[in-house]
Amino acid sequence: MLELENVTVRYDGVPAVVEVSLDLPDGEVLAVLGPSGCGKSTLLRAVAGLETPSDGAIRWDGRDLAGVPTHKRGFALMFQDGQLFNHLTVARNVGYALRIRRTRSSRVAERVAELLALVGLEGYAERLPATLSGGERQRVALARSLAVDPRLILLDEPLSALDAGLRERLAGDLREILRSAGTTALMVTHDHEEAFTVADRLAVMRGGRVVQAGGISEVWRAPADPETALFLGYARVLRGEAARVLLAAAGLPVAPAVAVRRSALVAAPDGPLTGRVVSGRATPEQVRLVVEVPGVGQVDAVSPLGLHPGPGEQVSLTVEAAKLATLPGA
């Protein structure tokens, strides 16, 4: 089990990570999610032993890791670009750490074959990295990271260099690979969809601090504050009277603020709210609207492709309670 207790990291006296406390049980994946510059990569480097905390403690199974060098922690670190050896074949990349440890050749070959099967790259052993796609290169990098059965794998924006469609597909594969390997993993990312897909638990960072941590569904359904809700992918945060009107339409109790998903309001006959369409844009699956609702203001809504109200038209709207998150304050 990885334990972080009040970990602070400073650069020239300026804090980059501030009093972070987190636990990561064996076999789970924790995603640290936050925008660029929030301190998440610095936190990962501190766990790896590449940065020295100014204060606090990092422990593995109760043992303080202060003073333990990176190569003796039993952790593996995978970067966003994979950092493969371009002059070595896929097999030799994957087996590199095993050969450094003087593992017998037959076991190296056996382990490499196991890992290439795990990441879906059977038959790629003799390929060179330059002949691979970006997604294939990341699979090789992951296989190499898993080769020596690390106690913990540290993933630094592992999919950010890939295009959106490939990133989405590989995120699901990454989760299955980590689960199949039974590997404990700490991942940092700025992409909330990636975090939701890969991880079991989530820690949201802002300004060097963890502002919220918990299970994926727990954090998603109850963001700690408006800033966190917007970063997690909610479209808008409504406050005061606007929040009251929307929550009443959804049959929910009054709250100071409510975070609203883009698809929470749906155009439908006889909905409890009515409004005037400001704009609309068709997508392959639905029409996305912006609607001016009295007492609420402008909100996002969706309608079926067969119903495409134009600007200025009146529409009725239903509100899906499951796509709202009440917030403790604004």
C-alpha positions in Angstrom: 0.0 0.0 0.0 1.2 3.5 -0.9 0.7 6.2 1.7 1.4 9.9 1.3 1.1 12.0 4.4 1.2 15.8 4.2 3.7 15.7 1.3 5.1 19.1 0.3 7.6 19.7 -2.5 9.2 23.1 -2.9 11.3 24.5 -5.7 13.6 27.4 -4.5 11.3 27.8 -1.6 8.1 28.0 -3.7 5.6 25.1 -3.0 4.6 23.1 -6.0 2.9 20.4 -3.9 1.2 21.4 -0.7 0.4 18.9 2.2 -0.9 16.1 0.0 -2.2 13.0 1.8 -3.4 10.0 -0.2 -3.7 6.2 0.2 -3.4 3.7 -2.7 -4.3 0.1 -1.8 -2.6 -2.8 -3.5 -4.2 -3.7 -6.9 -6.0 -0.4 -7.4 -5.5 2.4 -9.9 -5.5 6.0 -8.6 -5.7 8.9 -11.1 -4.4 12.3 -10.0 -6.3 14.7 -12.2 -5.6 18.4 -12.7 -4.7 21.1 -15.1 -1.1 21.8 -16.3 1.0 23.4 -13.5 -1.2 22.0 -10.6 1.7 19.9 -9.2 0.5 16.4 -10.2 3.7 15.5 -12.2 5.8 16.8 -9.3 3.9 14.6 -6.9 4.5 11.6 -9.2 8.2 12.4 -9.3 8.3 12.6 -5.6 6.8 9.1 -5.3 9.3 7.8 -7.8 12.2 9.3 -5.8 13.1 11.9 -8.4 12.1 14.8 -6.2 12.7 15.1 -2.4 9.8 16.2 -0.4 10.4 19.3 1.8 7.9 18.0 4.4 5.7 14.9 5.0 6.3 11.2 4.3 5.9 8.7 1.5 5.6 5.1 2.6 5.2 1.7 1.0 3.7 -1.0 3.2 4.4 1.2 6.2 8.1 1.7 5.4 9.2 5.3 5.0 10.9 5.8 1.6 12.9 8.8 2.6 16.5 8.2 1.4 15.6 5.2 -0.7 16.9 5.8 -4.3 14.7 5.5 -7.3 16.2 2.2 -8.5 15.6 0.5 -5.2 12.0 1.4 -4.7 10.7 -1.4 -6.9 8.5 1.1 -8.9 8.3 1.5 -12.7 7.8 4.9 -14.4 6.1 5.3 -17.8 6.2 8.6 -19.5 3.8 10.1 -22.1 6.2 9.5 -25.0 7.2 5.9 -24.0 10.9 6.6 -24.3 11.7 3.4 -26.2 15.1 2.5 -27.5 14.7 3.0 -31.2 17.7 0.8 -32.1 16.3 -2.2 -30.3 13.5 -4.5 -31.4 10.2 -4.6 -29.5 11.3 -7.8 -27.8 14.6 -6.3 -26.7 12.8 -3.2 -25.4 10.4 -5.2 -23.4 13.1 -7.5 -22.0 15.7 -4.7 -21.3 15.3 -4.5 -17.5 15.3 -8.3 -17.3 18.6 -8.6 -19.1 20.1 -5.9 -16.9 19.1 -8.1 -13.9 20.9 -11.0 -15.6 17.7 -13.1 -16.0 18.4 -16.2 -17.9 17.6 -16.0 -21.6 14.9 -18.6 -21.7 13.0 -16.7 -18.9 13.4 -13.4 -20.7 12.0 -14.8 -23.9 9.1 -16.4 -22.0 8.3 -13.2 -20.1 8.5 -11.1 -23.2 6.0 -13.4 -25.0 3.7 -13.2 -22.0 3.7 -9.4 -21.9 3.3 -9.0 -25.7 0.2 -11.2 -25.4 -1.0 -9.2 -22.5 -0.8 -5.9 -24.4 -2.1 -7.3 -27.7 1.1 -7.3 -29.6 1.8 -10.9 -30.4 3.9 -11.2 -33.6 5.5 -7.8 -33.0 8.7 -9.1 -31.2 11.1 -8.4 -34.1 9.6 -5.0 -35.2 11.5 -1.8 -34.6 9.8 1.1 -32.7 10.0 3.3 -35.8 7.6 1.0 -37.6 4.9 1.2 -34.9 2.0 3.5 -34.5 1.7 5.8 -31.5 -0.7 3.4 -29.7 1.5 0.4 -30.4 4.6 2.2 -29.0 2.7 3.0 -25.8 1.7 -0.7 -25.5 5.4 -1.6 -25.8 6.3 0.9 -23.2 3.7 -0.4 -20.9 4.9 -4.0 -21.4 8.4 -2.9 -20.7 7.3 -1.2 -17.4 5.5 -4.4 -16.3 8.4 -6.7 -17.2 10.0 -6.9 -13.7 6.6 -7.1 -11.8 6.9 -3.6 -10.2 5.3 -3.1 -6.9 3.8 0.1 -8.3 3.7 1.6 -11.8 3.7 5.3 -12.2 2.0 6.7 -15.3 2.8 10.2 -16.3 0.2 11.4 -18.9 0.5 8.0 -20.6 -1.9 8.7 -23.4 -1.7 12.5 -23.9 0.5 12.3 -27.1 -2.1 10.2 -28.9 -5.0 11.6 -31.0 -8.4 11.7 -29.3 -10.0 8.6 -30.9 -6.9 6.4 -30.2 -6.6 7.8 -26.7 -10.2 6.8 -25.9 -9.7 3.2 -27.2 -6.3 2.7 -25.5 -7.6 4.0 -22.2 -10.0 1.1 -22.0 -7.3 -1.3 -23.0 -4.9 0.2 -20.4 -7.4 -0.5 -17.6 -7.9 -4.1 -18.7 -4.1 -4.6 -19.0 -3.5 -3.3 -15.5 -6.4 -5.3 -14.1 -5.2 -8.5 -15.8 -1.6 -7.9 -14.5 -2.9 -7.2 -10.9 -0.7 -4.1 -10.9 -1.1 -1.1 -8.5 -0.8 2.1 -10.5 -0.7 5.8 -9.8 -1.5 7.9 -12.9 -1.4 11.6 -13.5 -3.5 13.1 -16.3 -5.3 16.3 -17.3 -8.0 14.4 -19.1 -11.1 13.6 -16.9 -12.4 11.0 -19.4 -9.1 9.2 -19.4 -9.1 9.2 -15.5 -12.7 7.9 -15.4 -11.9 5.1 -17.8 -8.7 3.8 -16.3 -8.8 4.5 -12.6 -10.7 3.1 -9.6 -10.2 6.2 -7.5 -9.6 9.9 -8.3 -7.8 12.7 -6.6 -8.3 16.2 -8.1 -5.5 18.7 -7.7 -5.6 22.5 -8.0 -2.8 24.9 -7.0 -0.6 22.2 -5.6 -3.3 20.8 -3.3 -5.7 17.9 -3.4 -9.1 19.5 -3.3 -11.1 16.2 -3.5 -10.4 12.5 -3.4 -12.5 9.4 -3.5 -14.1 6.7 -5.7 -14.8 7.8 -9.3 -18.6 7.8 -9.0 -18.4 9.5 -5.6 -16.3 12.4 -6.9 -18.3 12.7 -10.2 -21.7 12.8 -8.5 -20.6 15.2 -5.7 -17.9 17.6 -6.8 -16.4 19.5 -3.9 -16.9 23.0 -5.5 -17.9 24.7 -8.7 -14.3 24.8 -10.0 -13.9 21.0 -9.6 -17.3 20.4 -11.2 -16.3 22.4 -14.3 -13.0 20.7 -14.5 -14.6 17.2 -14.3 -16.7 18.0 -17.4 -19.9 19.6 -16.2 -21.0 22.2 -18.7 -22.3 25.0 -16.3 -22.7 25.8 -12.6 -26.0 27.6 -11.7 -26.4 29.5 -8.4 -29.1 31.0 -6.3 -32.5 31.4 -8.0 -31.4 29.7 -11.2 -30.3 26.6 -9.2 -33.5 26.6 -7.2 -35.7 26.7 -10.4 -33.7 23.9 -12.1 -33.6 21.7 -9.0 -37.3 22.1 -8.5 -38.0 21.1 -12.1 -35.9 17.9 -11.5 -37.7 17.2 -8.2 -34.6 17.7 -6.1 -34.1 19.6 -2.8 -32.9 23.2 -2.9 -29.1 23.7 -2.8 -26.9 26.8 -3.1 -25.5 25.7 -6.5 -25.9 22.9 -9.0 -23.5 21.6 -11.6 -25.3 20.7 -14.9 -24.2 18.3 -17.5 -24.6 19.3 -21.2 -27.3 16.6 -21.7 -29.2 17.2 -18.4 -32.0 19.2 -20.2 -33.8 17.4 -23.0 -36.4 18.9 -25.4 -39.7 17.0 -24.9 -43.4 17.8 -25.0 -44.9 19.0 -21.8 -41.6 19.4 -19.9 -41.7 21.4 -16.7 -39.5 24.1 -18.1 -40.0 26.2 -21.3 -37.5 28.4 -23.0 -36.4 30.1 -26.2 -33.8 28.5 -28.4 -30.7 30.7 -28.8 -28.7 28.4 -31.0 -28.6 24.8 -32.2 -26.0 22.5 -33.7 -26.6 19.0 -35.0 -24.1 16.2 -34.2 -24.3 12.6 -35.4 -26.3 11.5 -32.3 -28.4 14.5 -31.3 -29.0 18.3 -31.6 -27.2 20.4 -29.1 -29.1 23.5 -28.1 -28.5 26.6 -26.0 -31.8 27.7 -24.5 -32.8 30.9 -22.6 -35.0 29.7 -19.7 -36.9 32.3 -17.6 -35.5 32.4 -14.1 -32.6 30.3 -15.1 -30.8 32.0 -17.9 -28.9 30.3 -20.8 -28.5 26.6 -20.4 -27.3 23.7 -22.6 -29.9 21.2 -23.8 -30.3 18.4 -26.3 -33.0 17.2 -28.6 -33.4 14.1 -30.8 -32.2 14.5 -34.4 -35.8 14.4 -35.7 -36.7 17.5 -33.6 -34.5 20.4 -34.5 -35.9 23.6 -33.1 -34.4 26.7 -34.7 -33.3 30.0 -33.0 -36.2 31.9 -31.5 -38.5 28.9 -31.2 -40.1 27.9 -27.9 -39.3 24.5 -26.5 -40.4 22.5 -23.5 -37.6 20.8 -21.4 -37.4 17.9 -19.0 -34.6 17.7 -16.5 -32.7 14.5 -15.8 -31.9 14.5 -12.1 -29.1 12.0 -12.5 -27.2 14.5 -14.7 -27.1 17.2 -12.0 -24.8 17.5 -9.0 -25.7 19.7 -6.1 -22.9 21.7 -4.6 -22.4 22.8 -1.0 -21.8 26.5 -1.9 -20.8 28.8 -4.7 
